[in-house]
């Protein structure tokens, strides 16, 4: 408990230090100029591409729930997803934290607990796998197909880059292997869990957990065997969302009149995405530091870095406010009859 509290204090101290350091280097007049210099078509294009990103993420999750025969409309999934995202944004960790509440909200709308858990698990697996895959390919492209002096510097050698890629590939392989293990060794895992909790198997909560695990395992095996088209479509949607993310960054750089090539674009992108993986709520401080570092290294103007940070944080504020509206919306919606009956049956 003490260690956890100390870690939180150190994390917030680091975040506040980075915020202070960043604000000390941000001239507010230039930030205001960057925001208000956008024309109306640019605002529509920028907000539109962010709406596409949100829509694609919602579509992937909704398709997975429909695949599991869950009855819920797209709008409800949109509100639940963005409400959970708003919680994840303010919690430490790489964009995780709102999943338990998302499970709760799905169950309130009549989705079985097992289906809610499986849909969120699959959605997060797609997000992690695709994120790591795209980042790995971007790093490999940057290392082998571009001439970036940073890669050749003594501080960061090609060997260290390859070591980092190796660890990222290892993480992806472990995740894929875990999914294959669950698919092919469901009975073996179930038997080991039963032996571990043999003394408590008579308890009603343990029986409920065992039954939920059996249903999730059976459902997962079934969809992996019979729903390959839907799973493939979810993969395509994930890559399209990443393409939209890259498109948004390119659009913002064009708005700020930044002259960039493929190598510069990938370096900025990788630095920003890695900064968001650090256990800092919303990447506060780390994202700003990554932008300043990449722009300084590429000899890009500081004013453009300031403008990019201002626009990205403005986008985060808009999405966060929408998420808080969704949070209020999903909490105010009454529980469905099916959810209430399911809850009473479980109790």
C-alpha positions as CSV (number, residue, x, y, z in Angstrom):
1,X,0.0,0.0,0.0
2,X,2.8,2.3,0.9
3,X,4.7,1.5,-2.2
4,X,1.6,2.2,-4.3
5,X,1.1,5.5,-2.6
6,X,4.7,6.5,-3.1
7,X,4.5,5.5,-6.8
8,X,1.5,7.7,-7.2
9,X,3.2,10.7,-5.5
10,X,6.3,10.3,-7.7
11,X,4.1,10.0,-10.8
12,X,2.1,13.1,-10.0
13,X,5.3,15.0,-9.0
14,X,6.9,14.1,-12.4
15,X,3.7,15.1,-14.2
16,X,3.5,18.5,-12.4
17,X,7.2,19.1,-13.1
18,X,6.7,18.4,-16.8
19,X,3.6,20.6,-16.8
20,X,5.5,23.4,-15.2
21,X,8.5,23.0,-17.5
22,X,6.2,23.0,-20.5
23,X,4.1,26.0,-19.4
24,X,7.3,28.0,-18.8
25,X,8.2,27.5,-22.4
26,X,4.7,28.2,-23.9
27,X,4.0,31.8,-24.9
28,X,0.3,32.2,-24.6
29,X,0.0,34.7,-27.4
30,X,1.4,32.2,-29.9
31,X,-1.0,29.5,-28.6
32,X,-3.9,31.8,-29.1
33,X,-2.7,32.7,-32.6
34,X,-2.3,29.0,-33.5
35,X,-5.8,28.2,-32.5
36,X,-7.6,31.2,-34.0
37,X,-5.6,31.1,-37.2
38,X,-7.6,28.1,-38.4
39,X,-10.2,28.8,-41.1
40,X,-13.7,27.4,-40.9
41,X,-13.0,24.6,-43.5
42,X,-9.9,23.6,-41.5
43,X,-12.0,23.3,-38.4
44,X,-14.5,21.1,-40.2
45,X,-11.8,18.9,-41.6
46,X,-10.1,18.5,-38.3
47,X,-13.2,17.8,-36.3
48,X,-14.4,15.5,-39.0
49,X,-11.4,13.3,-39.0
50,X,-11.6,13.0,-35.2
51,X,-15.3,12.1,-35.6
52,X,-14.2,9.4,-38.0
53,X,-11.6,8.0,-35.5
54,X,-14.2,7.9,-32.8
55,X,-16.8,6.3,-35.1
56,X,-14.4,3.6,-36.3
57,X,-13.5,2.7,-32.7
58,X,-17.2,2.5,-31.8
59,X,-18.0,0.5,-34.9
60,X,-15.4,-2.1,-34.1
61,X,-16.7,-2.6,-30.5
62,X,-20.3,-2.6,-31.7
63,X,-19.6,-5.2,-34.3
64,X,-18.0,-7.4,-31.7
65,X,-21.0,-7.1,-29.4
66,X,-23.4,-7.9,-32.3
67,X,-21.2,-10.9,-33.2
68,X,-21.8,-12.1,-29.6
69,X,-25.6,-11.6,-30.2
70,X,-25.8,-8.7,-27.8
71,X,-28.7,-6.4,-28.5
72,X,-27.6,-2.8,-28.2
73,X,-27.7,0.1,-30.6
74,X,-24.7,2.0,-32.0
75,X,-25.5,5.3,-30.1
76,X,-25.5,3.5,-26.7
77,X,-22.1,2.0,-27.5
78,X,-20.8,5.4,-28.6
79,X,-21.9,7.0,-25.3
80,X,-20.5,4.1,-23.2
81,X,-17.2,4.0,-25.1
82,X,-16.6,7.8,-24.7
83,X,-17.7,7.8,-21.1
84,X,-15.1,5.0,-20.4
85,X,-12.5,6.9,-22.4
86,X,-13.0,10.0,-20.3
87,X,-12.3,7.8,-17.2
88,X,-9.2,6.3,-18.8
89,X,-7.9,9.7,-19.8
90,X,-7.6,10.9,-16.1
91,X,-6.3,7.6,-14.7
92,X,-2.7,6.5,-14.7
93,X,-1.8,4.1,-17.4
94,X,-1.6,3.8,-21.1
95,X,-5.3,4.7,-21.9
96,X,-6.8,2.1,-19.7
97,X,-9.0,2.4,-16.6
98,X,-12.6,2.8,-17.7
99,X,-13.3,-0.8,-18.6
100,X,-14.9,-1.9,-15.4
101,X,-17.5,0.9,-15.7
102,X,-18.1,0.0,-19.3
103,X,-18.9,-3.6,-18.3
104,X,-21.3,-2.2,-15.7
105,X,-23.0,0.0,-18.2
106,X,-23.4,-2.8,-20.7
107,X,-24.9,-5.0,-18.1
108,X,-27.4,-2.3,-17.2
109,X,-28.5,-2.4,-20.8
110,X,-29.3,-6.1,-20.8
111,X,-25.9,-7.4,-22.1
112,X,-24.9,-10.6,-20.2
113,X,-21.8,-10.1,-18.0
114,X,-19.8,-12.8,-19.9
115,X,-20.6,-11.2,-23.3
116,X,-19.7,-7.7,-22.0
117,X,-16.3,-9.0,-20.6
118,X,-15.5,-10.9,-23.8
119,X,-16.4,-7.9,-26.1
120,X,-14.3,-5.5,-24.1
121,X,-11.4,-8.0,-23.9
122,X,-11.5,-8.6,-27.7
123,X,-11.7,-4.9,-28.4
124,X,-8.7,-4.1,-26.2
125,X,-6.7,-7.0,-27.7
126,X,-7.3,-5.6,-31.2
127,X,-6.2,-2.1,-30.0
128,X,-3.0,-3.4,-28.4
129,X,-2.0,-5.7,-31.2
130,X,-2.7,-3.1,-33.9
131,X,-1.0,-0.3,-32.0
132,X,2.2,-2.4,-31.4
133,X,2.1,-3.7,-35.0
134,X,1.9,-0.2,-36.5
135,X,4.5,1.2,-34.2
136,X,6.9,-1.7,-34.9
137,X,6.5,-1.2,-38.7
138,X,7.0,2.6,-38.3
139,X,10.2,2.0,-36.3
140,X,11.5,-0.6,-38.8
141,X,10.8,1.7,-41.7
142,X,12.5,4.6,-39.9
143,X,15.6,2.4,-39.1
144,X,16.1,0.6,-42.4
145,X,14.5,2.7,-45.1
146,X,15.3,6.3,-44.1
147,X,18.4,8.2,-43.3
148,X,17.9,9.7,-39.9
149,X,21.1,10.8,-38.1
150,X,19.4,10.3,-34.7
151,X,19.4,6.5,-35.4
152,X,23.1,6.7,-36.1
153,X,24.0,8.7,-33.0
154,X,26.2,7.1,-30.3
155,X,23.4,7.5,-27.7
156,X,20.9,5.5,-29.7
157,X,22.5,2.9,-31.9
158,X,20.8,0.5,-34.3
159,X,21.4,-2.3,-31.8
160,X,19.4,-0.5,-29.1
161,X,16.6,0.2,-31.6
162,X,16.5,-3.5,-32.6
163,X,16.5,-4.5,-28.9
164,X,13.4,-2.2,-28.4
165,X,11.7,-3.7,-31.5
166,X,12.6,-7.2,-30.2
167,X,10.8,-6.4,-26.9
168,X,7.8,-5.0,-28.7
169,X,7.6,-8.0,-30.9
170,X,8.0,-10.3,-27.9
171,X,5.1,-8.5,-26.2
172,X,2.9,-9.0,-29.3
173,X,3.9,-12.6,-29.6
174,X,3.1,-13.3,-26.0
175,X,-0.3,-11.7,-26.5
176,X,-1.0,-13.8,-29.6
177,X,0.3,-16.9,-27.9
178,X,-2.0,-16.3,-24.9
179,X,-5.0,-16.0,-27.2
180,X,-4.1,-19.2,-29.0
181,X,-3.5,-20.9,-25.6
182,X,-7.0,-19.9,-24.5
183,X,-8.4,-21.2,-27.8
184,X,-6.7,-24.6,-27.8
185,X,-6.2,-25.2,-24.1
186,X,-9.5,-24.1,-22.6
187,X,-10.1,-27.4,-20.8
188,X,-6.6,-27.6,-19.5
189,X,-6.8,-24.0,-18.1
190,X,-10.2,-24.8,-16.5
191,X,-8.9,-27.9,-14.8
192,X,-5.9,-26.1,-13.4
193,X,-8.2,-23.3,-12.1
194,X,-10.5,-25.9,-10.5
195,X,-7.7,-27.6,-8.7
196,X,-6.4,-24.2,-7.4
197,X,-9.8,-23.3,-5.9
198,X,-10.9,-26.8,-5.0
199,X,-11.4,-26.0,-1.4
200,X,-13.8,-23.1,-2.2
201,X,-15.7,-24.5,-5.2
202,X,-18.8,-25.0,-3.1
203,X,-19.2,-21.2,-2.5
204,X,-21.9,-19.6,-4.7
205,X,-19.6,-16.8,-5.9
206,X,-16.9,-19.3,-7.0
207,X,-19.6,-21.3,-8.8
208,X,-20.7,-18.1,-10.5
209,X,-17.1,-17.3,-11.5
210,X,-16.7,-20.9,-12.8
211,X,-19.9,-20.7,-14.8
212,X,-18.9,-17.3,-16.2
213,X,-15.4,-18.6,-17.2
214,X,-17.0,-21.6,-18.9
215,X,-19.4,-19.4,-20.8
216,X,-16.6,-17.0,-21.9
217,X,-14.4,-19.8,-22.9
218,X,-17.1,-21.5,-24.9
219,X,-18.2,-18.2,-26.5
220,X,-14.6,-17.4,-27.4
221,X,-13.9,-20.8,-29.0
222,X,-17.2,-20.4,-31.0
223,X,-16.4,-17.0,-32.4
224,X,-12.8,-17.9,-33.3
225,X,-14.2,-20.8,-35.2
226,X,-17.3,-19.4,-36.8
227,X,-16.9,-15.6,-37.0
228,X,-13.7,-15.2,-38.9
229,X,-15.2,-12.6,-41.3
230,X,-16.3,-10.3,-38.4
231,X,-12.9,-10.7,-36.7
232,X,-11.2,-9.8,-40.0
233,X,-13.4,-6.8,-40.4
234,X,-12.5,-5.7,-36.9
235,X,-8.8,-5.9,-37.9
236,X,-9.5,-3.7,-41.0
237,X,-11.4,-1.2,-38.9
238,X,-8.4,-1.0,-36.4
239,X,-5.9,-0.2,-39.2
240,X,-8.3,2.3,-40.7
241,X,-8.5,4.1,-37.4
242,X,-4.7,4.2,-37.3
243,X,-4.6,5.6,-40.8
244,X,-7.1,8.3,-39.6
245,X,-4.8,9.1,-36.7
246,X,-1.9,9.5,-39.0
247,X,-4.0,11.6,-41.3
248,X,-5.0,13.9,-38.4
249,X,-1.3,14.5,-37.5
250,X,-0.4,15.2,-41.1
251,X,-3.4,17.6,-41.3
252,X,-2.3,19.5,-38.2
253,X,1.3,19.8,-39.5
254,X,-0.1,21.2,-42.8
255,X,-2.3,23.7,-40.9
256,X,0.9,24.9,-39.1
257,X,2.8,25.2,-42.4
258,X,5.4,22.6,-41.2
259,X,7.6,21.3,-44.0
260,X,8.1,17.6,-43.3
261,X,9.1,14.4,-45.1
262,X,8.3,10.7,-44.3
263,X,11.2,10.4,-41.9
264,X,10.3,13.5,-39.9
265,X,6.6,12.6,-39.8
266,X,7.4,9.1,-38.5
267,X,9.8,10.4,-35.9
268,X,7.2,12.9,-34.5
269,X,4.5,10.2,-34.6
270,X,6.6,7.6,-32.8
271,X,7.7,10.0,-30.1
272,X,4.1,11.1,-29.4
273,X,2.7,7.6,-29.3
274,X,5.5,6.3,-27.0
275,X,4.9,9.3,-24.7
276,X,1.2,8.3,-24.4
277,X,2.3,4.8,-23.3
278,X,3.9,6.1,-20.1
279,X,1.9,5.8,-16.9
280,X,0.9,9.5,-16.8
281,X,-2.8,10.5,-16.9
282,X,-3.5,11.8,-20.4
283,X,0.2,11.9,-21.2
284,X,0.2,15.3,-19.5
285,X,3.8,16.7,-19.8
286,X,5.2,13.6,-21.5
287,X,3.4,14.4,-24.8
288,X,4.5,18.0,-24.7
289,X,8.1,17.0,-24.0
290,X,8.0,14.5,-26.9
291,X,6.8,17.2,-29.3
292,X,9.4,19.7,-28.2
293,X,12.2,17.1,-28.5
294,X,11.2,15.9,-31.9
295,X,10.7,19.4,-33.3
296,X,14.0,20.6,-31.8
297,X,15.8,17.6,-33.2
298,X,14.3,18.1,-36.7
299,X,15.1,21.9,-36.6
300,X,11.5,22.7,-36.9
301,X,10.2,26.1,-35.6
302,X,9.3,26.2,-31.9
303,X,6.1,28.1,-32.8
304,X,4.9,25.1,-34.8
305,X,5.6,22.8,-31.8
306,X,3.6,25.2,-29.6
307,X,0.8,25.3,-32.1
308,X,0.7,21.5,-32.5
309,X,0.6,21.0,-28.7
310,X,-2.2,23.7,-28.4
311,X,-4.3,22.1,-31.1
312,X,-3.9,18.5,-29.7
313,X,-4.8,19.6,-26.2
314,X,-7.7,21.6,-27.4
315,X,-8.9,18.4,-29.2
316,X,-8.4,16.4,-25.9
317,X,-10.5,19.0,-24.0
318,X,-13.3,18.8,-26.5
319,X,-13.3,15.0,-26.5
320,X,-13.0,14.9,-22.7
321,X,-16.0,17.3,-22.3
322,X,-18.0,15.1,-24.7
323,X,-16.9,12.1,-22.6
324,X,-18.2,13.7,-19.4
325,X,-21.5,14.4,-21.2
326,X,-21.6,10.7,-22.2
327,X,-20.8,9.8,-18.6
328,X,-23.8,11.7,-17.4
329,X,-25.9,10.3,-20.1
330,X,-25.1,6.6,-19.5
331,X,-25.6,7.0,-15.7
332,X,-28.9,8.7,-16.1
333,X,-30.4,6.0,-18.4
334,X,-32.6,3.6,-16.5
335,X,-31.8,-0.1,-16.2
336,X,-33.5,-2.3,-18.7
337,X,-36.0,-5.0,-17.7
338,X,-33.6,-7.7,-18.9
339,X,-30.7,-6.3,-16.9
340,X,-32.8,-6.1,-13.8
341,X,-34.0,-9.7,-14.1
342,X,-30.5,-10.9,-14.8
343,X,-29.2,-9.1,-11.7
344,X,-31.9,-10.5,-9.5
345,X,-31.2,-14.0,-10.8
346,X,-27.5,-13.7,-10.1
347,X,-28.2,-12.5,-6.5
